[in-house]
Amino acid sequence: MAFTSEEVLAGLAELINDETGIATDSVALDKSFTDDLDIDSISMMTIVVNAEEKFDVKIPDEEVKNLTTVGDAVTFIVNAQG
Amino acid sequence: MSAALTPSVGSPFTRILALGAARGENAVTNDDIAGPIDSSDEWIRQRTGVITRMRAGEGVEAVDLAEAASREAIEKAGIEPSQVGAVIVSTISNTVQTPSLAALLAERVGANPAAAYDVSAACAGYTYGIAQADALVRAGLAQYVLVVGAEKLSDFAKPTDRTISFLLGDGAGAAIVGPADEPGIAATVWGSDGSKWDAVGMDRPLKDAFADPDGEFPTLRQEGQTVFRWAVWEMAKVAQKALDAAGVRPEDLAAFIPHQANMRIIDEFAKQLKLPEHVVVARDIATTGNTSAASIPLATHALLAEHPELSGGLALQIGFGAGLVYGAQVVRLP
């Protein structure tokens, strides 16, 4: 069953909270991973790998650098679902 | 009919008999190197866990560090240098393309005329060396093998590089592998993934630097995120295979000694492996830095100095790096 955008956002917020301690309600679609949430490249990769497992999608390394905002990640994950 | 050939016959089992270590003599702090990368002590500590990296001075080469570490290992093993039948050095820091650092090292430590050769397997090199030493002793091609990881990586560190240079340290770790009454080195799980050949390595070929007299000497750089993902999640699978190949469970381990690449890799790796609390995790990178092939024996040496009670216990060691290449095995600590 495919995840909706709302479900992906909520799931991502949990993964970000697990990795960085950032409150889940601070994670919004317009937030930049680096500029707003201050997530470094290593934490970003940890979140990406955990997101792959949680949503059963593949997020290639070369795609990670295009994911600037939380919204970019949500859109990518929703579209990548089989 | 022609005469029958006589094959070599070795010992059924092997173990690491002793270790030796040598580090660069200068403790370089984060403040010392933060300027050119527009960084800070806090930023470097948070992202890498490195507090200092040990670097060698001008007149000290990788072979000098290798000699000091090897002399200690040979002495602690209680053997004569002349009993060493093979010298395997893993290094990317040899000052020349050829001849090998190993041949010079064999001469310096009194192991001449032992077979001597270098291995180019970057940060996996020590585990490759242990795999080969184990095989050589079991096959009867050498009674004792000197395995060394030796690097002077500060020669390949670019002060303005933000990808890897600021992690790098200098050092050498040595091990003597010899015959044993019971298995002391389990089956090695090793391999390569050349599809990621560009992920970590030199910033350009030697030839290009030579053709451009105003250009800089080639230095190391990496694609950090690609390497991080591979080093944790792919290597966690390899580590599990090494445990399975050895026939041991995580709770049987006394120590986990991964290549000292970055504290964040080590921490995430340990998390993925779900190691029981009693398993001591090597974190030598905090004060030594990333010394590539030397990092596992240096970390093991430091761990045994700090926790002598680990001697005789089982350690899972895993090396991974440029190639990409990897090697893992469970060993009994000397």
Interface residues (C-beta under 8 A of the other chain):
Chain A: D40 S41 I42 M44 M45 T46 V48 V49 D61 V64 K65
Chain B: Q46 R47 E223 G224 Q225 T226 F228 R229 V232 W233 N262 R264 E268
